[in-house]
Amino acid sequence: MAIAEIHEEIIQTHILTRLDGQTLSAAAAVSSQLQSLCSDDKLWSDICSSNWPSTDHPLLRHVISNFPSGHRSFFSDSFPFPSHRLTTTTATSSLPTSQLISAVDLRYREELVFSKVESTNTTPSSNWFQTSPFRIDLLEPKELVPSSAVKFSGDDHVMQSNLEQHVTLSWILIDPIQNRAVNLSSIKPVSVQRNWLTDDIELTFAVVTRDYNYEYVNCNLEIACGVKEGGGEVYVSGVSLTLQDVDGTCLNGKDSLVILQGLMVAERRRGGGGEGEKKRYKEYIERRRERKEERDRRERRLDVVCIASGVAFLMAFWSFALC
């Protein structure tokens, strides 16, 4: 039976509703009839809600409604990974914005652990935002988010390995002025390690790109987790976003906004995530280590020159004084 012979209502209610976003996009390219049916915003709204529960928030529903094709445009921005390299054309296409909206969803074995929508003021005239290190924290100090779905006891290595395999994070950043969005998370952790100062387990999610000068920039997402004594229940104690340069220094608000808006309008790439993003993160860490070693060598050479100059000066002084 040809697809044209099936009643449109059956296609809409019993076929298209079972497709994921990628398959629905492919179906839209089959025929003009399917393209029309696949453009229904309710379909894309349900897909966005399934992937990112935070999109059910009233603020996000209002913002997404202003995107060129509503939830479909939002999905096409947020599902693929942003480009590994920004270009000067993306820099000139960005408009100033006074607000960035974060839509964050944290899962363990597909079960939602944490979901939040947060608005960040980025007013261009704010000197504080422009010059201060850019950082978004979604939890207050000492605020804990319990998760009854995640429980561990015993070996620390087993717990870290389990978190690395089964925790996923989506951090979508939305610019309501440009009506663009970008997902800054590697989805799976690129690093899991114990912080021996706080005793928390820190999960790092990252998308590493290169800026307009072809230097590494790391969109660094940190999730801090702890374990309650006795019951072994895991809680979330920190959820944060920073942008770090090739030396690991946090960028200020002005520079971060340029990078973030550039990522929103940059080309998207299929695939990514998992081992691909972990590999790029390791390349970034290795480059950061090399830069530190180069800087340390320069400082040691400078110290040697200073010491030699001081010794030469003293010898010349005493030679003159003894004459």
Backbone torsions as a table, in degrees:
resi	resn	phi	psi	omega
1	MET	NA	130.7	178.7
2	ALA	-73.8	151.1	-178.6
3	ILE	-61.7	-28.8	-178.9
4	ALA	-68.7	-19.9	-178.3
5	GLU	-84.9	-11.2	179.8
6	ILE	-86.8	136.5	-179.3
7	HIS	-61.9	140.4	-176.4
8	GLU	-59.1	-35.9	-178.8
9	GLU	-64.8	-37.3	177.5
10	ILE	-66.6	-41.7	178.3
11	ILE	-60.5	-45.9	-176.5
12	GLN	-67.6	-45.2	-171.7
13	THR	-89.6	-25.2	-173.8
14	HIS	-117.9	-13.0	-179.0
15	ILE	-114.2	-59.3	-174.5
16	LEU	-64.5	-31.1	-179.4
17	THR	-69.0	-13.8	-179.9
18	ARG	-94.3	-2.4	-176.0
19	LEU	-92.9	150.0	171.7
20	ASP	-85.7	178.1	-174.4
21	GLY	-62.3	-42.3	-179.1
22	GLN	-65.4	-42.8	-179.7
23	THR	-68.5	-36.7	179.0
24	LEU	-65.0	-39.3	177.0
25	SER	-63.0	-40.7	179.0
26	ALA	-66.8	-38.7	179.7
27	ALA	-64.0	-34.1	-178.9
28	ALA	-64.5	-20.9	-178.2
29	ALA	-88.7	-2.0	-176.2
30	VAL	-74.9	-44.9	-177.4
31	SER	-156.7	164.4	178.7
32	SER	-65.1	-33.7	178.8
33	GLN	-64.0	-47.7	179.6
34	LEU	-68.2	-33.9	177.6
35	GLN	-60.2	-41.7	178.7
36	SER	-66.0	-45.0	-178.7
37	LEU	-67.5	-36.2	-178.5
38	CYS	-76.3	-8.1	-179.6
39	SER	-87.5	-1.7	-179.4
40	ASP	-60.8	123.0	-175.4
41	ASP	-65.5	-28.1	179.7
42	LYS	-64.0	-38.9	176.8
43	LEU	-58.7	-48.3	-177.3
44	TRP	-71.6	-31.9	176.0
45	SER	-62.8	-43.0	178.8
46	ASP	-65.7	-38.3	178.8
47	ILE	-65.7	-43.6	178.3
48	CYS	-62.3	-41.7	179.5
49	SER	-64.0	-37.4	179.4
50	SER	-67.8	-41.8	179.2
51	ASN	-75.9	-41.2	-173.7
52	TRP	-135.7	91.5	-179.1
53	PRO	-55.3	-25.7	179.8
54	SER	-62.4	-20.8	-179.1
55	THR	-71.2	-7.2	174.8
56	ASP	-78.7	-8.7	179.6
57	HIS	-62.2	136.3	-178.3
58	PRO	-54.3	-39.1	179.4
59	LEU	-61.6	-44.5	-178.8
60	LEU	-69.0	-38.0	178.0
61	ARG	-59.5	-39.9	178.5
62	HIS	-67.2	-44.6	-178.8
63	VAL	-65.1	-44.9	-177.6
64	ILE	-65.7	-29.8	179.3
65	SER	-63.3	-20.0	179.2
66	ASN	-89.5	-6.5	175.8
67	PHE	-66.1	152.5	-175.3
68	PRO	-50.0	-44.1	178.1
69	SER	-121.5	32.6	176.1
70	GLY	60.7	-133.2	-176.2
71	HIS	-64.9	-27.0	178.2
72	ARG	-65.5	-44.0	177.1
73	SER	-64.2	-40.6	179.9
74	PHE	-61.8	-43.1	179.5
75	PHE	-64.1	-43.8	-178.4
76	SER	-66.0	-25.6	174.7
77	ASP	-78.3	-39.3	-166.4
78	SER	-95.3	-22.6	-175.9
79	PHE	-81.0	-49.4	178.9
80	PRO	-73.4	160.5	177.7
81	PHE	-81.8	147.1	177.7
82	PRO	-70.9	165.7	-177.5
83	SER	-61.3	150.1	175.8
84	HIS	-75.9	-10.0	-177.3
85	ARG	-145.5	131.3	175.8
86	LEU	-87.8	152.9	178.8
87	THR	-122.3	165.7	-179.3
88	THR	-65.4	-25.4	179.3
89	THR	-67.4	-33.7	177.7
90	THR	-71.6	-29.7	-179.5
91	ALA	-67.4	-41.0	-176.1
92	THR	-77.1	-14.8	-177.2
93	SER	-90.4	-4.4	-176.9
94	SER	-85.7	140.5	177.0
95	LEU	-106.7	151.0	177.8
96	PRO	-60.0	146.6	178.0
97	THR	-134.5	153.6	-179.8
98	SER	-109.0	4.3	-174.6
99	GLN	-158.0	138.5	169.0
100	LEU	-123.1	137.2	-178.7
101	ILE	-114.7	127.2	177.5
102	SER	-99.9	130.4	173.6
103	ALA	-118.7	109.8	-169.3
104	VAL	-120.6	132.7	178.2
105	ASP	-136.2	121.7	179.8
106	LEU	-114.0	129.3	-177.7
107	ARG	-127.6	153.3	170.0
108	TYR	-128.6	119.1	-175.0
109	ARG	50.8	45.1	177.8
110	GLU	70.2	-0.4	177.2
111	GLU	-94.1	131.8	-175.3
112	LEU	-68.9	125.9	179.6
113	VAL	-103.3	-39.8	-174.6
114	PHE	-151.1	134.8	177.7
115	SER	-145.9	131.5	-177.4
116	LYS	-155.6	148.2	172.8
117	VAL	-116.8	127.0	-175.8
118	GLU	-133.4	134.2	178.4
119	SER	-103.7	133.7	-179.3
120	THR	-118.9	126.4	180.0
121	ASN	-76.8	123.2	-179.6
122	THR	-123.9	31.6	-176.9
123	THR	-49.3	122.7	-176.4
124	PRO	-57.5	-29.4	-177.3
125	SER	-80.2	-5.4	-178.9
126	SER	-80.7	107.4	179.1
127	ASN	-63.6	-32.8	-179.2
128	TRP	-62.1	-47.0	-179.5
129	PHE	-68.6	-41.4	-175.0
130	GLN	-62.4	-38.1	-171.3
131	THR	-104.1	-16.8	-178.5
132	SER	-82.3	154.6	174.8
133	PRO	-58.1	132.8	-178.3
134	PHE	-77.1	126.1	179.8
135	ARG	-156.9	133.4	174.1
136	ILE	-117.4	119.5	175.9
137	ASP	-111.4	128.6	-178.2
138	LEU	-96.0	-8.9	177.2
139	LEU	-122.4	144.8	175.8
140	GLU	-75.1	158.1	175.7
141	PRO	-56.0	134.6	179.8
142	LYS	71.1	4.2	175.7
143	GLU	-79.4	133.0	-178.5
144	LEU	-122.1	138.0	176.7
145	VAL	-113.3	106.3	-178.5
146	PRO	-73.6	154.9	177.2
147	SER	-139.4	102.1	-179.3
148	SER	-68.2	-17.3	-178.7
149	ALA	-76.8	-18.6	-176.2
150	VAL	-115.3	113.0	179.0
151	LYS	-135.7	138.5	178.7
152	PHE	-140.3	155.7	171.6
153	SER	-153.2	147.7	176.4
154	GLY	96.9	-132.9	-168.0
155	ASP	-62.9	128.2	-178.5
156	ASP	-67.8	-38.0	180.0
157	HIS	-63.7	-40.7	178.9
158	VAL	-64.0	-40.7	-179.9
159	MET	-63.7	-45.4	179.9
160	GLN	-63.7	-41.5	179.0
161	SER	-63.3	-39.4	179.6
162	ASN	-65.7	-42.6	178.3
163	LEU	-64.3	-40.5	-179.6
164	GLU	-62.4	-35.4	-177.1
165	GLN	-81.9	-33.0	-166.5
166	HIS	-116.0	-7.1	177.9
167	VAL	-91.1	133.6	175.2
168	THR	-128.1	148.2	-178.5
169	LEU	-135.4	136.6	169.8
170	SER	-121.1	127.1	176.2
171	TRP	-128.3	97.6	179.6
172	ILE	-95.6	126.7	177.4
173	LEU	-106.0	129.0	-173.2
174	ILE	-119.9	134.3	173.6
175	ASP	-105.8	106.1	-176.7
176	PRO	-72.9	-10.5	176.7
177	ILE	-82.8	-47.5	177.8
178	GLN	-79.0	-17.1	-171.8
179	ASN	56.9	49.7	176.9
180	ARG	-132.9	159.0	-179.3
181	ALA	-144.7	161.5	176.2
182	VAL	-152.9	140.9	176.3
183	ASN	-94.3	117.4	-173.6
184	LEU	-93.7	4.0	-175.3
185	SER	-98.9	147.3	173.7
186	SER	-78.8	4.2	-178.8
187	ILE	70.9	-57.8	174.5
188	LYS	-104.5	155.3	-177.2
189	PRO	-63.5	142.3	172.6
190	VAL	-95.0	-12.8	178.7
191	SER	-157.8	138.0	174.3
192	VAL	-134.3	122.0	-179.1
193	GLN	-153.4	158.3	178.8
194	ARG	-84.5	131.6	171.9
195	ASN	-91.3	107.5	-172.4
196	TRP	-74.9	-10.5	175.9
197	LEU	-80.9	-43.1	-178.3
198	THR	-99.7	-13.1	-175.8
199	ASP	68.5	12.6	175.3
200	ASP	-85.8	157.1	169.5
201	ILE	-96.2	125.7	-176.9
202	GLU	-105.6	121.8	176.3
203	LEU	-103.3	124.4	179.6
204	THR	-106.4	126.9	172.5
205	PHE	-115.5	137.5	-173.9
206	ALA	-151.2	145.2	166.5
207	VAL	-119.5	116.4	-177.6
208	VAL	-100.6	127.5	178.0
209	THR	-129.9	179.4	173.6
210	ARG	-117.0	137.0	-176.8
211	ASP	-79.4	-168.7	-175.5
212	TYR	-70.4	-13.7	174.8
213	ASN	-101.2	11.5	178.1
214	TYR	65.7	24.5	174.4
215	GLU	-98.0	151.4	179.8
216	TYR	-64.0	139.7	168.7
217	VAL	-132.2	130.2	-177.3
218	ASN	-109.0	115.1	171.1
219	CYS	-81.6	98.6	-167.7
220	ASN	-100.6	117.7	178.7
221	LEU	-111.2	125.0	-177.6
222	GLU	-116.3	128.9	172.7
223	ILE	-115.7	120.5	178.0
224	ALA	-102.9	129.3	-178.9
225	CYS	-125.8	147.8	174.0
226	GLY	-131.3	171.6	179.9
227	VAL	-125.3	126.6	177.9
228	LYS	-67.8	140.2	179.6
229	GLU	-68.0	141.4	176.6
230	GLY	92.0	-69.0	-174.4
231	GLY	-79.9	-20.8	-178.9
232	GLY	75.5	13.2	-179.3
233	GLU	-76.7	132.8	-179.0
234	VAL	-86.9	138.0	175.1
235	TYR	-125.7	155.0	177.1
236	VAL	-98.8	126.9	-177.0
237	SER	-115.8	-6.6	179.6
238	GLY	-160.1	137.4	176.5
239	VAL	-141.0	111.7	-172.5
240	SER	-143.3	157.3	177.3
241	LEU	-129.4	130.2	170.6
242	THR	-137.4	161.1	172.0
243	LEU	-113.9	127.6	-175.1
244	GLN	-119.3	140.5	178.2
245	ASP	-83.3	-173.2	-174.1
246	VAL	-65.6	-17.9	177.5
247	ASP	-95.2	0.5	-179.5
248	GLY	86.0	7.1	178.6
249	THR	-84.6	137.5	179.5
250	CYS	-69.5	130.7	176.9
251	LEU	-72.5	154.1	176.9
252	ASN	-79.6	175.6	-176.2
253	GLY	-61.1	-41.3	-177.7
254	LYS	-62.8	-50.3	-178.2
255	ASP	-68.6	-37.0	179.6
256	SER	-63.7	-40.1	-178.7
257	LEU	-64.6	-37.3	177.0
258	VAL	-61.7	-45.6	180.0
259	ILE	-64.9	-46.7	-175.9
260	LEU	-64.7	-43.7	178.6
261	GLN	-68.4	-32.3	175.8
262	GLY	-64.6	-39.6	178.0
263	LEU	-65.3	-34.6	-178.7
264	MET	-65.9	-36.9	-176.2
265	VAL	-98.8	-2.0	-179.8
266	ALA	-73.3	165.2	176.9
267	GLU	-62.5	151.8	176.6
268	ARG	-101.1	152.9	178.9
269	ARG	-124.2	140.2	176.6
270	ARG	-78.5	159.1	-178.1
271	GLY	76.1	-152.6	-177.1
272	GLY	87.1	-177.1	-176.6
273	GLY	78.7	171.8	175.5
274	GLY	57.9	-130.9	-174.8
275	GLU	-66.2	-30.1	179.5
276	GLY	-62.3	-48.0	179.6
277	GLU	-70.9	-33.4	177.4
278	LYS	-64.1	-39.9	179.3
279	LYS	-63.5	-44.0	179.5
280	ARG	-66.1	-35.7	178.0
281	TYR	-65.1	-40.8	177.6
282	LYS	-64.6	-37.0	176.5
283	GLU	-62.4	-41.5	178.9
284	TYR	-63.1	-45.7	179.6
285	ILE	-63.2	-40.0	178.8
286	GLU	-64.8	-41.9	178.1
287	ARG	-65.4	-37.0	178.1
288	ARG	-65.2	-40.1	177.9
289	ARG	-64.5	-43.1	179.4
290	GLU	-61.9	-42.1	179.6
291	ARG	-62.9	-40.0	179.3
292	LYS	-65.0	-42.4	178.8
293	GLU	-64.1	-40.3	177.4
294	GLU	-62.6	-42.4	179.5
295	ARG	-65.3	-41.0	178.6
296	ASP	-64.1	-38.9	178.9
297	ARG	-64.7	-41.6	178.4
298	ARG	-62.2	-41.2	-179.4
299	GLU	-66.8	-37.9	177.8
300	ARG	-66.0	-41.3	178.0
301	ARG	-63.0	-40.4	178.8
302	LEU	-64.7	-38.6	177.5
303	ASP	-62.6	-42.6	179.4
304	VAL	-62.4	-43.1	179.2
305	VAL	-63.3	-41.9	179.8
306	CYS	-64.4	-43.2	179.4
307	ILE	-64.8	-44.9	179.6
308	ALA	-62.1	-40.3	179.3
309	SER	-65.4	-38.9	178.9
310	GLY	-65.3	-43.0	178.7
311	VAL	-63.7	-43.7	179.4
312	ALA	-62.3	-40.0	179.5
313	PHE	-64.2	-43.3	-179.3
314	LEU	-65.1	-41.6	179.3
315	MET	-63.5	-41.8	178.9
316	ALA	-65.4	-38.1	-179.2
317	PHE	-65.6	-46.8	-178.6
318	TRP	-70.2	-33.2	176.0
319	SER	-62.7	-42.5	178.5
320	PHE	-67.2	-39.5	-177.2
321	ALA	-69.2	-33.0	-177.5
322	LEU	-82.6	-13.6	179.8
323	CYS	-72.4	NA	NA
